Amino acid sequence: MNTSTITSRISATAALLAAALLAALPAQAQKAWSPSRNVEIVVGSAPGGSNDKTARAVEKALVDAKLVPTALTVVNRPGGGSTIAFAYVRQKRGDAHTLLVGTTALLTNHIVGLSTISYDDFTPIASLFNDYVVFAVNANSPIKTGKDLIARLKQDPQSVSIAFATTLGSHNHIAAGLVAKSVGVNARNLKAIAFKGSAEAITQVLGGHIDLVTTAAGNVVSHAAEGRLRIIGVSSAKRFPGALANVPTWKEQGANVVYGGWRAIMGPREITPQQIAYWEGALRKATESREWKEDLEKNYWSDDFQGSAEFRKELAKNYKDMKAVLVDIGLAKP
């Protein structure tokens, strides 16, 4: 083999090695990804509701544990049953500096035709917890217990006005429909009224304008403690602890219902696997903190963290199950 041939082969080998190194550089850079500017945590409801509380709890947990090197800002974009927020985040394709507080509205809005946006327009990062639904009435209401409510619904479903957020077909509406269906009442006959936020729905019950509100426990527990509201049933499998320990589940009162809505963090489509891994890891660490556990307890949220891969699998099943319920309620076509 002559010298020129050896030199040529060495040059070719060097070129191949250089190309391989250059190809590897972007991957190495991606593995080291972390936020480089302000991160927005977008929530589709007004301040004060359970979705907003979720966003602020996530922000606090990440900041307190120093898990993110940049600032985080909670951005409220209420309206359209969260569709305004969903549309805003969807247009941020590939931007891992924008996160969304995902809720079951991503599924239900699409099922009932309120929006063309669905869960597959986003990147699942982590499901944080389940938020079981409580049923509450004004403290002066003649409805004293869940059994009283069932009796009223059986006699005349239209005699009880039911308030919830944020739109017809929301998980709070589904909870009411499930209770009705479980006791033989046609869920389509319920007098259901949707408000932009849970705070507004609760205010209507406090003022005596609406009979019943279905919402998250954390939204009404203080009003119950002050004697302004009475919580008559919870949709969890077992009773809540603490201040709500005396409130029976629906199963205890003759309605075979266990149902809650998840709260999750989702990113826009086309963020990279490295960016997903960064946020999943940061959220997992944040939700292991003592402060986060205290938030769960305070708001009666269940500790059901799911990572990206597991959560992604659950979404398709959730979509199918919720569609079946919304068909029963009369808000979706079979």
C-alpha positions as CSV (number, residue, x, y, z in Angstrom):
1,M,0.0,0.0,0.0
2,N,1.6,3.3,-1.0
3,T,1.9,6.4,1.1
4,S,-0.8,8.4,-0.8
5,T,-3.3,5.6,-0.3
6,I,-2.6,5.5,3.5
7,T,-2.9,9.2,3.7
8,S,-6.2,9.2,1.8
9,R,-7.7,6.6,4.1
10,I,-6.6,8.5,7.2
11,S,-8.1,11.6,5.8
12,A,-11.4,9.8,5.0
13,T,-11.4,8.3,8.5
14,A,-10.8,11.7,10.1
15,A,-13.6,13.2,8.0
16,L,-16.0,10.5,9.2
17,L,-15.0,11.0,12.8
18,A,-15.4,14.8,12.5
19,A,-18.8,14.3,10.9
20,A,-19.9,12.0,13.7
21,L,-18.7,14.4,16.3
22,L,-20.5,17.3,14.7
23,A,-23.7,15.2,14.4
24,A,-23.4,14.3,18.1
25,L,-23.0,17.9,19.3
26,P,-26.7,18.9,19.0
27,A,-27.8,15.8,20.9
28,Q,-25.3,16.6,23.7
29,A,-26.5,20.1,23.8
30,Q,-30.1,18.9,24.0
31,K,-29.3,16.6,26.9
32,A,-28.1,19.6,28.9
33,W,-31.3,21.6,28.1
34,S,-32.8,23.9,30.7
35,P,-34.9,27.0,30.5
36,S,-33.0,30.1,29.4
37,R,-35.7,32.7,29.8
38,N,-39.0,33.3,31.7
39,V,-41.3,30.3,31.7
40,E,-45.1,30.9,31.5
41,I,-47.5,28.5,33.3
42,V,-50.8,29.1,31.5
43,V,-54.1,28.5,33.1
44,G,-57.5,28.6,31.4
45,S,-59.5,30.1,34.3
46,A,-59.6,33.3,36.4
47,P,-57.6,33.7,39.6
48,G,-59.0,31.9,42.6
49,G,-60.3,28.7,41.2
50,S,-58.8,25.2,41.5
51,N,-56.9,25.4,38.1
52,D,-55.3,28.7,39.2
53,K,-54.4,27.2,42.5
54,T,-52.7,24.3,40.7
55,A,-50.6,26.7,38.6
56,R,-49.5,28.7,41.6
57,A,-48.8,25.6,43.7
58,V,-46.6,24.3,40.8
59,E,-44.8,27.7,40.5
60,K,-44.1,27.8,44.2
61,A,-42.9,24.3,44.5
62,L,-40.5,24.7,41.6
63,V,-39.2,28.1,42.9
64,D,-38.8,27.0,46.5
65,A,-36.8,23.9,45.6
66,K,-34.7,26.0,43.1
67,L,-35.4,23.5,40.3
68,V,-35.7,26.1,37.5
69,P,-32.9,28.6,36.8
70,T,-35.2,31.3,35.4
71,A,-38.3,33.1,36.5
72,L,-41.8,31.5,36.2
73,T,-45.0,33.5,35.7
74,V,-48.6,32.3,36.1
75,V,-50.6,33.6,33.1
76,N,-54.4,33.5,33.4
77,R,-56.3,33.3,30.1
78,P,-59.9,32.6,31.1
79,G,-62.8,32.2,28.7
80,G,-64.4,29.7,26.3
81,G,-64.1,26.8,28.8
82,S,-60.3,27.1,28.7
83,T,-60.2,27.1,24.9
84,I,-58.5,30.6,24.9
85,A,-55.7,29.2,27.0
86,F,-55.5,26.0,25.0
87,A,-55.3,28.0,21.7
88,Y,-52.5,30.2,23.1
89,V,-50.3,27.3,24.1
90,R,-51.0,25.4,20.9
91,Q,-49.5,28.2,18.9
92,K,-46.2,28.0,20.9
93,R,-45.2,24.8,19.0
94,G,-41.7,23.7,20.0
95,D,-41.4,26.2,22.8
96,A,-40.6,24.4,26.1
97,H,-40.8,27.8,28.0
98,T,-44.6,27.6,27.8
99,L,-46.4,25.1,30.0
100,L,-50.2,24.5,30.3
101,V,-52.2,23.5,33.3
102,G,-54.0,20.7,31.5
103,T,-57.5,19.5,32.7
104,T,-60.2,17.2,31.5
105,A,-61.5,20.1,29.5
106,L,-59.0,19.2,26.9
107,L,-61.0,16.1,26.4
108,T,-64.6,17.2,27.1
109,N,-64.4,20.4,25.0
110,H,-63.5,18.3,22.0
111,I,-66.0,15.6,22.7
112,V,-69.0,18.1,22.9
113,G,-67.8,20.1,19.9
114,L,-66.9,23.3,21.8
115,S,-63.4,23.2,20.4
116,T,-61.4,21.5,17.7
117,I,-58.4,21.4,20.1
118,S,-57.8,18.1,21.8
119,Y,-55.2,16.5,24.1
120,D,-53.2,15.3,21.1
121,D,-52.4,19.0,20.2
122,F,-50.1,19.0,23.3
123,T,-47.2,17.1,24.8
124,P,-48.1,15.3,28.1
125,I,-45.4,16.0,30.7
126,A,-47.0,14.8,34.0
127,S,-50.3,14.3,35.7
128,L,-50.0,15.8,39.1
129,F,-53.1,14.7,41.1
130,N,-56.8,14.0,41.0
131,D,-59.3,16.5,42.3
132,Y,-62.5,14.9,43.5
133,V,-65.7,16.8,43.2
134,V,-67.8,17.9,46.2
135,F,-71.4,18.9,46.2
136,A,-72.3,21.9,48.3
137,V,-75.5,23.9,49.1
138,N,-76.2,27.1,51.0
139,A,-76.3,26.5,54.7
140,N,-80.0,27.6,54.8
141,S,-81.0,25.2,52.0
142,P,-83.7,22.6,52.7
143,I,-81.3,20.1,51.1
144,K,-79.5,18.8,54.2
145,T,-77.9,15.6,52.9
146,G,-77.0,13.8,49.7
147,K,-80.0,11.6,50.2
148,D,-82.2,14.8,50.2
149,L,-80.7,15.8,46.9
150,I,-81.4,12.4,45.4
151,A,-85.0,12.5,46.5
152,R,-85.4,16.0,45.0
153,L,-83.8,14.9,41.7
154,K,-86.1,11.8,41.5
155,Q,-89.2,13.9,42.1
156,D,-88.2,16.7,39.7
157,P,-84.7,17.1,38.2
158,Q,-85.5,20.7,37.2
159,S,-86.2,21.7,40.8
160,V,-82.5,21.9,41.7
161,S,-80.3,24.4,39.8
162,I,-76.7,23.2,39.6
163,A,-73.8,25.5,39.2
164,F,-70.2,24.6,38.1
165,A,-67.2,25.8,36.1
166,T,-66.3,26.3,33.4
167,T,-68.6,25.0,30.7
168,L,-71.4,22.4,30.0
169,G,-69.7,19.0,29.8
170,S,-66.9,19.9,32.3
171,H,-65.8,17.3,34.8
172,N,-68.0,19.1,37.4
173,H,-71.0,18.7,35.2
174,I,-70.1,15.1,34.6
175,A,-70.0,14.4,38.3
176,A,-73.6,15.7,38.7
177,G,-74.6,13.6,35.7
178,L,-73.1,10.5,37.2
179,V,-74.9,10.9,40.5
180,A,-78.2,11.4,38.7
181,K,-77.7,8.5,36.4
182,S,-76.7,6.2,39.3
183,V,-80.0,6.8,41.0
184,G,-82.2,6.4,37.9
185,V,-82.6,10.1,37.0
186,N,-82.1,11.1,33.3
187,A,-79.0,13.2,33.4
188,R,-80.3,15.2,30.4
189,N,-83.0,16.7,32.6
190,L,-80.7,18.3,35.1
191,K,-80.9,22.1,35.4
192,A,-77.2,22.7,34.8
193,I,-75.7,26.2,34.7
194,A,-72.1,26.8,33.7
195,F,-70.0,29.8,35.0
196,K,-66.6,31.0,33.9
197,G,-65.0,30.1,37.2
198,S,-65.7,28.2,40.4
199,A,-65.6,31.4,42.5
200,E,-68.5,32.9,40.5
201,A,-70.5,29.7,40.8
202,I,-70.0,29.5,44.6
203,T,-71.0,33.2,44.9
204,Q,-74.3,32.4,43.3
205,V,-75.0,29.6,45.8
206,L,-73.9,31.8,48.7
207,G,-76.3,34.5,47.5
208,G,-79.2,32.0,47.3
209,H,-79.6,32.3,43.5
210,I,-78.5,28.7,42.8
211,D,-79.3,25.6,44.8
212,L,-76.1,23.5,44.4
213,V,-72.5,23.8,43.3
214,T,-70.2,21.0,42.2
215,T,-66.6,22.0,42.6
216,A,-63.3,21.1,44.1
217,A,-63.2,20.7,47.9
218,G,-60.5,23.3,48.4
219,N,-62.9,25.9,46.8
220,V,-65.6,25.5,49.4
221,V,-64.1,24.1,52.6
222,S,-63.5,27.6,54.2
223,H,-67.1,28.6,53.4
224,A,-68.3,25.4,55.1
225,A,-66.1,26.1,58.1
226,E,-67.7,29.5,58.4
227,G,-71.2,28.0,58.3
228,R,-72.1,29.6,55.0
229,L,-72.2,26.4,52.9
230,R,-73.0,22.8,53.7
231,I,-71.1,20.0,51.8
232,I,-73.5,17.1,51.3
233,G,-71.4,14.6,49.3
234,V,-68.0,13.9,47.9
235,S,-67.2,11.8,44.7
236,S,-64.1,10.1,46.2
237,A,-63.9,6.4,47.0
238,K,-63.5,7.2,50.7
239,R,-64.1,10.2,53.0
240,F,-61.8,13.1,53.0
241,P,-59.7,13.6,56.2
242,G,-59.7,16.6,58.5
243,A,-62.5,19.2,58.3
244,L,-64.5,17.1,55.8
245,A,-64.2,13.8,57.7
246,N,-67.9,13.9,58.5
247,V,-69.0,14.4,54.9
248,P,-70.2,11.0,53.5
249,T,-69.2,9.8,50.0
250,W,-71.8,9.3,47.4
251,K,-71.4,5.6,47.7
252,E,-72.5,5.8,51.3
253,Q,-75.6,7.7,50.3
254,G,-76.9,5.3,47.6
255,A,-75.2,6.7,44.5
256,N,-72.4,4.4,43.1
257,V,-70.1,7.2,42.0
258,V,-66.4,7.7,42.3
259,Y,-65.1,10.4,40.0
260,G,-62.5,13.1,39.9
261,G,-60.7,15.4,37.4
262,W,-57.0,15.3,36.9
263,R,-54.7,18.3,36.9
264,A,-51.6,18.0,34.7
265,I,-48.8,19.9,33.1
266,M,-48.5,19.8,29.4
267,G,-46.3,21.4,26.8
268,P,-46.8,22.5,23.2
269,R,-46.3,19.9,20.5
270,E,-42.8,19.3,19.1
271,I,-40.8,19.9,22.3
272,T,-37.9,17.5,22.4
273,P,-37.5,14.3,24.5
274,Q,-34.8,16.1,26.5
275,Q,-37.1,19.0,27.3
276,I,-39.9,16.6,28.3
277,A,-37.4,14.8,30.6
278,Y,-36.3,18.0,32.1
279,W,-39.8,19.1,33.0
280,E,-40.9,15.7,34.1
281,G,-37.9,15.4,36.4
282,A,-38.4,18.9,37.8
283,L,-42.1,18.3,38.5
284,R,-41.4,14.9,40.1
285,K,-38.9,16.5,42.5
286,A,-41.2,19.4,43.2
287,T,-44.1,17.1,44.1
288,E,-42.0,15.2,46.5
289,S,-41.4,18.2,48.7
290,R,-43.0,18.7,52.1
291,E,-44.6,21.9,50.9
292,W,-46.3,20.2,48.0
293,K,-47.6,17.5,50.2
294,E,-49.1,20.1,52.5
295,D,-50.8,21.8,49.5
296,L,-52.3,18.4,48.5
297,E,-53.7,18.0,52.0
298,K,-54.9,21.6,52.3
299,N,-56.8,21.4,48.9
300,Y,-57.9,17.7,49.3
301,W,-56.0,16.7,46.2
302,S,-55.0,13.0,45.8
303,D,-51.4,12.1,45.4
304,D,-51.4,10.4,42.0
305,F,-48.4,11.6,40.1
306,Q,-47.9,10.1,36.6
307,G,-44.9,10.6,34.3
308,S,-45.2,11.5,30.7
309,A,-45.3,8.0,29.2
310,E,-47.9,6.6,31.7
311,F,-50.0,9.7,31.4
312,R,-50.0,9.6,27.6
313,K,-51.5,6.1,27.7
314,E,-54.2,7.2,30.2
315,L,-55.4,10.0,28.0
316,A,-56.9,7.9,25.2
317,K,-58.8,5.8,27.8
318,N,-60.0,8.9,29.6
319,Y,-61.3,10.3,26.3
320,K,-63.3,7.1,25.5
321,D,-64.8,6.9,29.1
322,M,-65.8,10.6,29.2
323,K,-67.4,10.4,25.8
324,A,-69.7,7.7,27.0
325,V,-70.8,9.8,29.9
326,L,-71.3,12.9,27.8
327,V,-73.5,10.9,25.4
328,D,-75.7,10.0,28.3
329,I,-75.9,13.6,29.4
330,G,-77.0,14.5,25.8
331,L,-74.0,16.7,25.0
332,A,-72.2,14.4,22.6
333,K,-73.2,12.1,19.7
334,P,-72.5,8.4,20.0
